Amino acid sequence: MAKQVDPVCGMQVEEQDAAGQADYEGRTYYFCSTACQRKFEENPAEYTNQSQER
C-alpha cells in the first residue's frame, strides 16, 4: 500500500483509497477529495511547484 501526499492540502492518501487522481508532466497525483482534485486541475503548476518546495 503506497501512501502519497495530496499536493493541494498536504494530506496523506493511500493510492487505492484516493478520491481522485490526475496526471501532470508524467507524474500521477492522488487526492483526498474531488474538491482538491478540481483545484489541482485548474492550475496544476501552482501545486506541483508548491510540493517541490516541501
CHARMM internal coordinates of N, CA and C (Angstrom, degrees):
IC EDIT
DIST 1 N 1 CA 1.4492
DIST 1 CA 1 C 1.5263
ANGL 1 N 1 CA 1 C 109.13
DIST 1 C 2 N 1.2897
ANGL 1 CA 1 C 2 N 114.67
DIHE 1 N 1 CA 1 C 2 N 118.68
DIST 2 N 2 CA 1.4651
ANGL 1 C 2 N 2 CA 119.37
DIHE 1 CA 1 C 2 N 2 CA -177.32
DIST 2 CA 2 C 1.5257
ANGL 2 N 2 CA 2 C 110.57
DIHE 1 C 2 N 2 CA 2 C -99.42
DIST 2 C 3 N 1.3132
ANGL 2 CA 2 C 3 N 114.51
DIHE 2 N 2 CA 2 C 3 N 132.10
DIST 3 N 3 CA 1.4619
ANGL 2 C 3 N 3 CA 119.79
DIHE 2 CA 2 C 3 N 3 CA 175.52
DIST 3 CA 3 C 1.5164
ANGL 3 N 3 CA 3 C 109.23
DIHE 2 C 3 N 3 CA 3 C -97.56
DIST 3 C 4 N 1.3054
ANGL 3 CA 3 C 4 N 115.55
DIHE 3 N 3 CA 3 C 4 N 140.48
DIST 4 N 4 CA 1.4528
ANGL 3 C 4 N 4 CA 122.95
DIHE 3 CA 3 C 4 N 4 CA 177.00
DIST 4 CA 4 C 1.5233
ANGL 4 N 4 CA 4 C 107.79
DIHE 3 C 4 N 4 CA 4 C -127.25
DIST 4 C 5 N 1.3210
ANGL 4 CA 4 C 5 N 115.98
DIHE 4 N 4 CA 4 C 5 N 161.69
DIST 5 N 5 CA 1.4602
ANGL 4 C 5 N 5 CA 120.67
DIHE 4 CA 4 C 5 N 5 CA 177.59
DIST 5 CA 5 C 1.5251
ANGL 5 N 5 CA 5 C 108.75
DIHE 4 C 5 N 5 CA 5 C -104.79
DIST 5 C 6 N 1.3192
ANGL 5 CA 5 C 6 N 116.13
DIHE 5 N 5 CA 5 C 6 N 125.65
DIST 6 N 6 CA 1.4571
ANGL 5 C 6 N 6 CA 121.54
DIHE 5 CA 5 C 6 N 6 CA 175.21
DIST 6 CA 6 C 1.5320
ANGL 6 N 6 CA 6 C 106.96
DIHE 5 C 6 N 6 CA 6 C -62.48
DIST 6 C 7 N 1.3446
ANGL 6 CA 6 C 7 N 118.80
DIHE 6 N 6 CA 6 C 7 N 119.54
DIST 7 N 7 CA 1.4613
ANGL 6 C 7 N 7 CA 120.45
DIHE 6 CA 6 C 7 N 7 CA -175.58
DIST 7 CA 7 C 1.5238
ANGL 7 N 7 CA 7 C 113.94
DIHE 6 C 7 N 7 CA 7 C -69.45
DIST 7 C 8 N 1.3172
ANGL 7 CA 7 C 8 N 117.68
DIHE 7 N 7 CA 7 C 8 N -14.70
DIST 8 N 8 CA 1.4684
ANGL 7 C 8 N 8 CA 120.76
DIHE 7 CA 7 C 8 N 8 CA -178.74
DIST 8 CA 8 C 1.5232
ANGL 8 N 8 CA 8 C 111.12
DIHE 7 C 8 N 8 CA 8 C -85.95
DIST 8 C 9 N 1.3281
ANGL 8 CA 8 C 9 N 117.17
DIHE 8 N 8 CA 8 C 9 N -51.77
DIST 9 N 9 CA 1.4649
ANGL 8 C 9 N 9 CA 120.30
DIHE 8 CA 8 C 9 N 9 CA -173.94
DIST 9 CA 9 C 1.5299
ANGL 9 N 9 CA 9 C 113.80
DIHE 8 C 9 N 9 CA 9 C -108.09
DIST 9 C 10 N 1.3393
ANGL 9 CA 9 C 10 N 117.12
DIHE 9 N 9 CA 9 C 10 N -13.60
DIST 10 N 10 CA 1.4568
ANGL 9 C 10 N 10 CA 120.52
DIHE 9 CA 9 C 10 N 10 CA 179.09
DIST 10 CA 10 C 1.5204
ANGL 10 N 10 CA 10 C 114.98
DIHE 9 C 10 N 10 CA 10 C 86.33
DIST 10 C 11 N 1.3114
ANGL 10 CA 10 C 11 N 117.66
DIHE 10 N 10 CA 10 C 11 N 1.74
DIST 11 N 11 CA 1.4664
ANGL 10 C 11 N 11 CA 121.07
DIHE 10 CA 10 C 11 N 11 CA -179.29
DIST 11 CA 11 C 1.5306
ANGL 11 N 11 CA 11 C 110.47
DIHE 10 C 11 N 11 CA 11 C -72.30
DIST 11 C 12 N 1.3385
ANGL 11 CA 11 C 12 N 116.79
DIHE 11 N 11 CA 11 C 12 N 143.79
DIST 12 N 12 CA 1.4585
ANGL 11 C 12 N 12 CA 120.25
DIHE 11 CA 11 C 12 N 12 CA 175.21
DIST 12 CA 12 C 1.5216
ANGL 12 N 12 CA 12 C 109.52
DIHE 11 C 12 N 12 CA 12 C -78.72
DIST 12 C 13 N 1.3427
ANGL 12 CA 12 C 13 N 115.37
DIHE 12 N 12 CA 12 C 13 N 136.49
DIST 13 N 13 CA 1.4632
ANGL 12 C 13 N 13 CA 121.92
DIHE 12 CA 12 C 13 N 13 CA -175.35
DIST 13 CA 13 C 1.5236
ANGL 13 N 13 CA 13 C 108.67
DIHE 12 C 13 N 13 CA 13 C -133.09
DIST 13 C 14 N 1.3188
ANGL 13 CA 13 C 14 N 116.55
DIHE 13 N 13 CA 13 C 14 N 131.96
DIST 14 N 14 CA 1.4614
ANGL 13 C 14 N 14 CA 120.76
DIHE 13 CA 13 C 14 N 14 CA 171.32
DIST 14 CA 14 C 1.5320
ANGL 14 N 14 CA 14 C 107.02
DIHE 13 C 14 N 14 CA 14 C -74.60
DIST 14 C 15 N 1.3191
ANGL 14 CA 14 C 15 N 117.01
DIHE 14 N 14 CA 14 C 15 N 132.40
DIST 15 N 15 CA 1.4624
ANGL 14 C 15 N 15 CA 120.33
DIHE 14 CA 14 C 15 N 15 CA -176.71
DIST 15 CA 15 C 1.5306
ANGL 15 N 15 CA 15 C 111.96
DIHE 14 C 15 N 15 CA 15 C -52.81
DIST 15 C 16 N 1.3239
ANGL 15 CA 15 C 16 N 117.72
DIHE 15 N 15 CA 15 C 16 N -46.01
DIST 16 N 16 CA 1.4614
ANGL 15 C 16 N 16 CA 120.14
DIHE 15 CA 15 C 16 N 16 CA -175.89
DIST 16 CA 16 C 1.5286
ANGL 16 N 16 CA 16 C 112.55
DIHE 15 C 16 N 16 CA 16 C -72.45
DIST 16 C 17 N 1.3360
ANGL 16 CA 16 C 17 N 118.03
DIHE 16 N 16 CA 16 C 17 N -17.77
DIST 17 N 17 CA 1.4662
ANGL 16 C 17 N 17 CA 121.36
DIHE 16 CA 16 C 17 N 17 CA -179.69
DIST 17 CA 17 C 1.5287
ANGL 17 N 17 CA 17 C 112.87
DIHE 16 C 17 N 17 CA 17 C -101.96
DIST 17 C 18 N 1.3229
ANGL 17 CA 17 C 18 N 117.58
DIHE 17 N 17 CA 17 C 18 N 1.30
DIST 18 N 18 CA 1.4678
ANGL 17 C 18 N 18 CA 121.07
DIHE 17 CA 17 C 18 N 18 CA -175.88
DIST 18 CA 18 C 1.5234
ANGL 18 N 18 CA 18 C 110.79
DIHE 17 C 18 N 18 CA 18 C -61.38
DIST 18 C 19 N 1.3390
ANGL 18 CA 18 C 19 N 115.28
DIHE 18 N 18 CA 18 C 19 N 143.68
DIST 19 N 19 CA 1.4593
ANGL 18 C 19 N 19 CA 121.05
DIHE 18 CA 18 C 19 N 19 CA 177.82
DIST 19 CA 19 C 1.5247
ANGL 19 N 19 CA 19 C 111.17
DIHE 18 C 19 N 19 CA 19 C -74.63
DIST 19 C 20 N 1.3241
ANGL 19 CA 19 C 20 N 115.68
DIHE 19 N 19 CA 19 C 20 N -19.62
DIST 20 N 20 CA 1.4545
ANGL 19 C 20 N 20 CA 119.95
DIHE 19 CA 19 C 20 N 20 CA 178.49
DIST 20 CA 20 C 1.5105
ANGL 20 N 20 CA 20 C 110.27
DIHE 19 C 20 N 20 CA 20 C -171.55
DIST 20 C 21 N 1.3158
ANGL 20 CA 20 C 21 N 115.61
DIHE 20 N 20 CA 20 C 21 N 169.27
DIST 21 N 21 CA 1.4479
ANGL 20 C 21 N 21 CA 120.99
DIHE 20 CA 20 C 21 N 21 CA 176.34
DIST 21 CA 21 C 1.5216
ANGL 21 N 21 CA 21 C 108.92
DIHE 20 C 21 N 21 CA 21 C -148.80
DIST 21 C 22 N 1.3253
ANGL 21 CA 21 C 22 N 115.56
DIHE 21 N 21 CA 21 C 22 N 156.41
DIST 22 N 22 CA 1.4557
ANGL 21 C 22 N 22 CA 121.15
DIHE 21 CA 21 C 22 N 22 CA 178.94
DIST 22 CA 22 C 1.5214
ANGL 22 N 22 CA 22 C 108.46
DIHE 21 C 22 N 22 CA 22 C -147.06
DIST 22 C 23 N 1.3189
ANGL 22 CA 22 C 23 N 115.20
DIHE 22 N 22 CA 22 C 23 N 146.83
DIST 23 N 23 CA 1.4609
ANGL 22 C 23 N 23 CA 121.40
DIHE 22 CA 22 C 23 N 23 CA 176.97
DIST 23 CA 23 C 1.5216
ANGL 23 N 23 CA 23 C 108.71
DIHE 22 C 23 N 23 CA 23 C -102.02
DIST 23 C 24 N 1.3281
ANGL 23 CA 23 C 24 N 115.22
DIHE 23 N 23 CA 23 C 24 N 137.32
DIST 24 N 24 CA 1.4618
ANGL 23 C 24 N 24 CA 121.32
DIHE 23 CA 23 C 24 N 24 CA 178.01
DIST 24 CA 24 C 1.5182
ANGL 24 N 24 CA 24 C 108.41
DIHE 23 C 24 N 24 CA 24 C -149.41
DIST 24 C 25 N 1.3054
ANGL 24 CA 24 C 25 N 115.85
DIHE 24 N 24 CA 24 C 25 N 125.16
DIST 25 N 25 CA 1.4655
ANGL 24 C 25 N 25 CA 122.75
DIHE 24 CA 24 C 25 N 25 CA 179.09
DIST 25 CA 25 C 1.5222
ANGL 25 N 25 CA 25 C 112.31
DIHE 24 C 25 N 25 CA 25 C 50.10
DIST 25 C 26 N 1.3391
ANGL 25 CA 25 C 26 N 115.61
DIHE 25 N 25 CA 25 C 26 N 45.12
DIST 26 N 26 CA 1.4520
ANGL 25 C 26 N 26 CA 120.97
DIHE 25 CA 25 C 26 N 26 CA 174.96
DIST 26 CA 26 C 1.5143
ANGL 26 N 26 CA 26 C 116.25
DIHE 25 C 26 N 26 CA 26 C 78.97
DIST 26 C 27 N 1.3112
ANGL 26 CA 26 C 27 N 117.53
DIHE 26 N 26 CA 26 C 27 N 7.47
DIST 27 N 27 CA 1.4632
ANGL 26 C 27 N 27 CA 121.25
DIHE 26 CA 26 C 27 N 27 CA 179.77
DIST 27 CA 27 C 1.5326
ANGL 27 N 27 CA 27 C 109.34
DIHE 26 C 27 N 27 CA 27 C -124.60
DIST 27 C 28 N 1.3238
ANGL 27 CA 27 C 28 N 115.86
DIHE 27 N 27 CA 27 C 28 N 145.90
DIST 28 N 28 CA 1.4593
ANGL 27 C 28 N 28 CA 121.39
DIHE 27 CA 27 C 28 N 28 CA 177.66
DIST 28 CA 28 C 1.5191
ANGL 28 N 28 CA 28 C 109.17
DIHE 27 C 28 N 28 CA 28 C -99.40
DIST 28 C 29 N 1.3292
ANGL 28 CA 28 C 29 N 115.85
DIHE 28 N 28 CA 28 C 29 N 131.49
DIST 29 N 29 CA 1.4603
ANGL 28 C 29 N 29 CA 122.99
DIHE 28 CA 28 C 29 N 29 CA 178.67
DIST 29 CA 29 C 1.5263
ANGL 29 N 29 CA 29 C 108.18
DIHE 28 C 29 N 29 CA 29 C -113.35
DIST 29 C 30 N 1.3336
ANGL 29 CA 29 C 30 N 116.09
DIHE 29 N 29 CA 29 C 30 N 143.22
DIST 30 N 30 CA 1.4636
ANGL 29 C 30 N 30 CA 122.46
DIHE 29 CA 29 C 30 N 30 CA -177.00
DIST 30 CA 30 C 1.5190
ANGL 30 N 30 CA 30 C 109.13
DIHE 29 C 30 N 30 CA 30 C -116.57
DIST 30 C 31 N 1.3395
ANGL 30 CA 30 C 31 N 115.83
DIHE 30 N 30 CA 30 C 31 N 147.91
DIST 31 N 31 CA 1.4638
ANGL 30 C 31 N 31 CA 120.97
DIHE 30 CA 30 C 31 N 31 CA -172.54
DIST 31 CA 31 C 1.5200
ANGL 31 N 31 CA 31 C 111.96
DIHE 30 C 31 N 31 CA 31 C -129.38
DIST 31 C 32 N 1.3384
ANGL 31 CA 31 C 32 N 114.21
DIHE 31 N 31 CA 31 C 32 N 146.67
DIST 32 N 32 CA 1.4648
ANGL 31 C 32 N 32 CA 120.49
DIHE 31 CA 31 C 32 N 32 CA 179.30
DIST 32 CA 32 C 1.5262
ANGL 32 N 32 CA 32 C 111.45
DIHE 31 C 32 N 32 CA 32 C -77.54
DIST 32 C 33 N 1.3394
ANGL 32 CA 32 C 33 N 116.18
DIHE 32 N 32 CA 32 C 33 N -23.44
DIST 33 N 33 CA 1.4621
ANGL 32 C 33 N 33 CA 120.22
DIHE 32 CA 32 C 33 N 33 CA -178.53
DIST 33 CA 33 C 1.5202
ANGL 33 N 33 CA 33 C 110.11
DIHE 32 C 33 N 33 CA 33 C -148.91
DIST 33 C 34 N 1.3206
ANGL 33 CA 33 C 34 N 115.44
DIHE 33 N 33 CA 33 C 34 N 161.62
DIST 34 N 34 CA 1.4584
ANGL 33 C 34 N 34 CA 119.00
DIHE 33 CA 33 C 34 N 34 CA 177.07
DIST 34 CA 34 C 1.5277
ANGL 34 N 34 CA 34 C 110.79
DIHE 33 C 34 N 34 CA 34 C -68.99
DIST 34 C 35 N 1.3293
ANGL 34 CA 34 C 35 N 117.41
DIHE 34 N 34 CA 34 C 35 N -25.80
DIST 35 N 35 CA 1.4676
ANGL 34 C 35 N 35 CA 120.32
DIHE 34 CA 34 C 35 N 35 CA 177.35
DIST 35 CA 35 C 1.5292
ANGL 35 N 35 CA 35 C 110.18
DIHE 34 C 35 N 35 CA 35 C -64.67
DIST 35 C 36 N 1.3347
ANGL 35 CA 35 C 36 N 117.29
DIHE 35 N 35 CA 35 C 36 N -43.50
DIST 36 N 36 CA 1.4664
ANGL 35 C 36 N 36 CA 120.42
DIHE 35 CA 35 C 36 N 36 CA 176.88
DIST 36 CA 36 C 1.5285
ANGL 36 N 36 CA 36 C 110.43
DIHE 35 C 36 N 36 CA 36 C -64.58
DIST 36 C 37 N 1.3140
ANGL 36 CA 36 C 37 N 116.72
DIHE 36 N 36 CA 36 C 37 N -40.03
DIST 37 N 37 CA 1.4583
ANGL 36 C 37 N 37 CA 119.70
DIHE 36 CA 36 C 37 N 37 CA 178.87
DIST 37 CA 37 C 1.5272
ANGL 37 N 37 CA 37 C 110.68
DIHE 36 C 37 N 37 CA 37 C -61.99
DIST 37 C 38 N 1.3252
ANGL 37 CA 37 C 38 N 118.37
DIHE 37 N 37 CA 37 C 38 N -43.24
DIST 38 N 38 CA 1.4693
ANGL 37 C 38 N 38 CA 121.68
DIHE 37 CA 37 C 38 N 38 CA 178.98
DIST 38 CA 38 C 1.5218
ANGL 38 N 38 CA 38 C 111.26
DIHE 37 C 38 N 38 CA 38 C -62.10
DIST 38 C 39 N 1.3444
ANGL 38 CA 38 C 39 N 116.97
DIHE 38 N 38 CA 38 C 39 N -43.83
DIST 39 N 39 CA 1.4684
ANGL 38 C 39 N 39 CA 120.31
DIHE 38 CA 38 C 39 N 39 CA 178.37
DIST 39 CA 39 C 1.5187
ANGL 39 N 39 CA 39 C 110.65
DIHE 38 C 39 N 39 CA 39 C -59.79
DIST 39 C 40 N 1.3223
ANGL 39 CA 39 C 40 N 116.31
DIHE 39 N 39 CA 39 C 40 N -44.27
DIST 40 N 40 CA 1.4551
ANGL 39 C 40 N 40 CA 121.32
DIHE 39 CA 39 C 40 N 40 CA 179.37
DIST 40 CA 40 C 1.5255
ANGL 40 N 40 CA 40 C 110.66
DIHE 39 C 40 N 40 CA 40 C -61.20
DIST 40 C 41 N 1.3193
ANGL 40 CA 40 C 41 N 117.05
DIHE 40 N 40 CA 40 C 41 N -46.28
DIST 41 N 41 CA 1.4604
ANGL 40 C 41 N 41 CA 121.12
DIHE 40 CA 40 C 41 N 41 CA -176.68
DIST 41 CA 41 C 1.5284
ANGL 41 N 41 CA 41 C 112.35
DIHE 40 C 41 N 41 CA 41 C -66.73
DIST 41 C 42 N 1.3312
ANGL 41 CA 41 C 42 N 117.97
DIHE 41 N 41 CA 41 C 42 N -25.51
DIST 42 N 42 CA 1.4640
ANGL 41 C 42 N 42 CA 121.17
DIHE 41 CA 41 C 42 N 42 CA 176.83
DIST 42 CA 42 C 1.5206
ANGL 42 N 42 CA 42 C 111.80
DIHE 41 C 42 N 42 CA 42 C -69.84
DIST 42 C 43 N 1.3501
ANGL 42 CA 42 C 43 N 117.14
DIHE 42 N 42 CA 42 C 43 N -33.81
DIST 43 N 43 CA 1.4561
ANGL 42 C 43 N 43 CA 120.92
DIHE 42 CA 42 C 43 N 43 CA -178.11
DIST 43 CA 43 C 1.5281
ANGL 43 N 43 CA 43 C 109.98
DIHE 42 C 43 N 43 CA 43 C -155.03
DIST 43 C 44 N 1.3292
ANGL 43 CA 43 C 44 N 117.43
DIHE 43 N 43 CA 43 C 44 N 72.61
DIST 44 N 44 CA 1.4681
ANGL 43 C 44 N 44 CA 119.24
DIHE 43 CA 43 C 44 N 44 CA -175.08
DIST 44 CA 44 C 1.5280
ANGL 44 N 44 CA 44 C 114.07
DIHE 43 C 44 N 44 CA 44 C -62.34
DIST 44 C 45 N 1.3208
ANGL 44 CA 44 C 45 N 118.01
DIHE 44 N 44 CA 44 C 45 N -32.04
DIST 45 N 45 CA 1.4671
ANGL 44 C 45 N 45 CA 120.16
DIHE 44 CA 44 C 45 N 45 CA -178.57
DIST 45 CA 45 C 1.5249
ANGL 45 N 45 CA 45 C 111.44
DIHE 44 C 45 N 45 CA 45 C -61.71
DIST 45 C 46 N 1.3157
ANGL 45 CA 45 C 46 N 117.09
DIHE 45 N 45 CA 45 C 46 N -34.90
DIST 46 N 46 CA 1.4690
ANGL 45 C 46 N 46 CA 120.70
DIHE 45 CA 45 C 46 N 46 CA 179.01
DIST 46 CA 46 C 1.5303
ANGL 46 N 46 CA 46 C 110.46
DIHE 45 C 46 N 46 CA 46 C -61.61
DIST 46 C 47 N 1.3085
ANGL 46 CA 46 C 47 N 117.11
DIHE 46 N 46 CA 46 C 47 N -42.02
DIST 47 N 47 CA 1.4583
ANGL 46 C 47 N 47 CA 120.72
DIHE 46 CA 46 C 47 N 47 CA -175.00
DIST 47 CA 47 C 1.5242
ANGL 47 N 47 CA 47 C 112.54
DIHE 46 C 47 N 47 CA 47 C -84.40
DIST 47 C 48 N 1.3055
ANGL 47 CA 47 C 48 N 118.89
DIHE 47 N 47 CA 47 C 48 N -29.08
DIST 48 N 48 CA 1.4565
ANGL 47 C 48 N 48 CA 119.38
DIHE 47 CA 47 C 48 N 48 CA 177.32
DIST 48 CA 48 C 1.5087
ANGL 48 N 48 CA 48 C 109.66
DIHE 47 C 48 N 48 CA 48 C -74.85
DIST 48 C 49 N 1.3132
ANGL 48 CA 48 C 49 N 119.94
DIHE 48 N 48 CA 48 C 49 N -34.83
DIST 49 N 49 CA 1.4640
ANGL 48 C 49 N 49 CA 121.78
DIHE 48 CA 48 C 49 N 49 CA 174.55
DIST 49 CA 49 C 1.5132
ANGL 49 N 49 CA 49 C 110.01
DIHE 48 C 49 N 49 CA 49 C -65.26
DIST 49 C 50 N 1.3208
ANGL 49 CA 49 C 50 N 116.34
DIHE 49 N 49 CA 49 C 50 N -42.56
DIST 50 N 50 CA 1.4588
ANGL 49 C 50 N 50 CA 121.76
DIHE 49 CA 49 C 50 N 50 CA -179.80
DIST 50 CA 50 C 1.5306
ANGL 50 N 50 CA 50 C 110.01
DIHE 49 C 50 N 50 CA 50 C -62.06
DIST 50 C 51 N 1.3402
ANGL 50 CA 50 C 51 N 117.78
DIHE 50 N 50 CA 50 C 51 N -42.82
DIST 51 N 51 CA 1.4564
ANGL 50 C 51 N 51 CA 119.92
DIHE 50 CA 50 C 51 N 51 CA -177.34
DIST 51 CA 51 C 1.5259
ANGL 51 N 51 CA 51 C 111.64
DIHE 50 C 51 N 51 CA 51 C -72.06
DIST 51 C 52 N 1.3237
ANGL 51 CA 51 C 52 N 118.67
DIHE 51 N 51 CA 51 C 52 N -25.72
DIST 52 N 52 CA 1.4623
ANGL 51 C 52 N 52 CA 121.19
DIHE 51 CA 51 C 52 N 52 CA 177.30
DIST 52 CA 52 C 1.5109
ANGL 52 N 52 CA 52 C 111.40
DIHE 51 C 52 N 52 CA 52 C -72.11
DIST 52 C 53 N 1.3225
ANGL 52 CA 52 C 53 N 118.08
DIHE 52 N 52 CA 52 C 53 N -26.68
DIST 53 N 53 CA 1.4547
ANGL 52 C 53 N 53 CA 122.28
DIHE 52 CA 52 C 53 N 53 CA -179.51
DIST 53 CA 53 C 1.5108
ANGL 53 N 53 CA 53 C 112.40
DIHE 52 C 53 N 53 CA 53 C -76.73
DIST 53 C 54 N 1.3308
ANGL 53 CA 53 C 54 N 118.75
DIHE 53 N 53 CA 53 C 54 N -20.08
DIST 54 N 54 CA 1.4671
ANGL 53 C 54 N 54 CA 123.10
DIHE 53 CA 53 C 54 N 54 CA -177.28
DIST 54 CA 54 C 1.5022
ANGL 54 N 54 CA 54 C 111.98
DIHE 53 C 54 N 54 CA 54 C -69.82
END
COOR INIT
IC SEED 1 N 1 CA 1 C
IC BUILD
